[in-house]
Amino acid sequence: MFETYQTAFRLLDLGRASAMAMVILVVILLVASVELRLLRAEDAP
């Protein structure tokens, strides 16, 4: 995350920082999706 901040505000490369943030968002969504599926599988009878 700090690398994204530096890219955006210190290097003023907003396009690259936006792309980095989108990749981080996709990774977080994938991890959350897998975690939810695993938790649902444990609760199923």
C-alpha positions, 0 to 999 in steps of 0.5 A: 500500500505504501508503494501505491501511495508513493507512486501516486503522490511522490512520483505523481504517476496517478495512472500507475497508482490506480492500476496498483490499487485495482490489483490490490482490490482484486486480490482482497476480493478473491481472498474474501471470496475464498474465505466465505466459501470455506466458512460456508462449507464448514457450516453446512450439515 
